[in-house]
Amino acid sequence: MTRPAFAAALRLAALGDSLTAGYGLPAADAFPARLQAALAAKGHDVTIANFGVSGDTTAGGLARLGMVLAAHPDGVLVELGANDMLRGLDPEAARANLDAILARLAKAGIPIMLCGMRAARNYGADYAAAYDAIYPELAQQYDAVLYPFFLDGVTGQPGMTLPDGLHPSAAGVGEIVARILPSVETFLGRLPAAAK
């Protein structure tokens, strides 16, 4: 007798910055909570722990990785790097930090979904090219599921951001969840616990 693909309850961790934490929004509208609800609506028994901290850079995420590992998740969504870019930090430093995060998760045998970011064009073409290459290259290196641009459909769209023009509104989070959901479902299918 074959069990349904996602019969076992799955535990994910979302390691990120304010985009994960839900800056300026009620906790129920934060990305992990909305994603968990969307997955439940599609029949997936998944809980998502929110390890988002507003203002965090890739270095901050790396410093907090031990907390994520201690939670023993079945998989981790990594959404970091926007603050590195907004501060104009060296793309190679961001790459090194993300590389270290993914390496530790891989060593622990925890599957990874990497949520990409894109550089603002005001830093120039060389910076943008170096920054934008980080996510696809690391995803390939670690065989991670890649969602190329976390803010796809939100950046620059009326009503999709808070007044600061950077952070998603509740509607923006809904748009992110709707667009990322197929990739997350692909990711769930890779998790060893899904087959238990």
HELIX and SHEET records of a PDB file:
HELIX    1   1 SER A   18  ALA A   21  1                                   4    
HELIX    2   2 ALA A   27  ASP A   29  5                                   3    
HELIX    3   3 PHE A   31  ALA A   41  1                                  11    
HELIX    4   4 THR A   58  ALA A   63  1                                   6    
HELIX    5   5 LEU A   65  ALA A   70  1                                   6    
HELIX    6   6 ALA A   82  LEU A   86  1                                   5    
HELIX    7   7 PRO A   91  LYS A  107  1                                  17    
HELIX    8   8 ARG A  121  TYR A  123  5                                   3    
HELIX    9   9 ALA A  125  ASP A  132  1                                   8    
HELIX   10  10 ILE A  134  GLN A  141  1                                   8    
HELIX   11  11 ALA A  170  ARG A  190  1                                  21    
HELIX   12  12 PRO A  192  ALA A  195  5                                   4    
SHEET    1   A 5 VAL A  46  GLY A  52  0                                        
SHEET    2   A 5 LEU A  10  GLY A  16  1                                        
SHEET    3   A 5 GLY A  75  GLU A  79  1                                        
SHEET    4   A 5 ILE A 112  CYS A 115  1                                        
SHEET    5   A 5 VAL A 145  TYR A 147  1                                        
END                                                                             
